[in-house]
């Protein structure tokens, strides 16, 4: 999955395949993922699993240094999670009825438009 990362450019041009930073949850805390990101010189903000930290402490000085973790940057991930949860309120997005990626992407776009329209409607009600 990490190899498929594409960051679109603001101007024309092909998308970047090396983002500035990757924010992920504990599920992506494996040695292999961290090594891959390190090889590509991509900074990562991934919390360490409790069992990995315990194993490192058990090894003492041979366990190595714990990976750097930026709490402030990790808080930005919360905004993304909230957006995904809003999308998952739409049943077709949450259950992925559509098998083709193109159709699923269209379903996500329709759900995003519905969310946007709901926000606009709430703002209009507040103004009147």
Secondary structure as GFF3:
##gff-version 3
##sequence-region A 1 128
A	DSSP	three_ten_helix	2	4	.	.	.	ID=ss1
A	DSSP	beta_strand	21	24	.	.	.	ID=ss2
A	DSSP	three_ten_helix	26	28	.	.	.	ID=ss3
A	DSSP	alpha_helix	31	39	.	.	.	ID=ss4
A	DSSP	beta_strand	43	46	.	.	.	ID=ss5
A	DSSP	alpha_helix	50	59	.	.	.	ID=ss6
A	DSSP	three_ten_helix	60	63	.	.	.	ID=ss7
A	DSSP	alpha_helix	71	88	.	.	.	ID=ss8
A	DSSP	alpha_helix	91	95	.	.	.	ID=ss9
A	DSSP	alpha_helix	101	127	.	.	.	ID=ss10
###
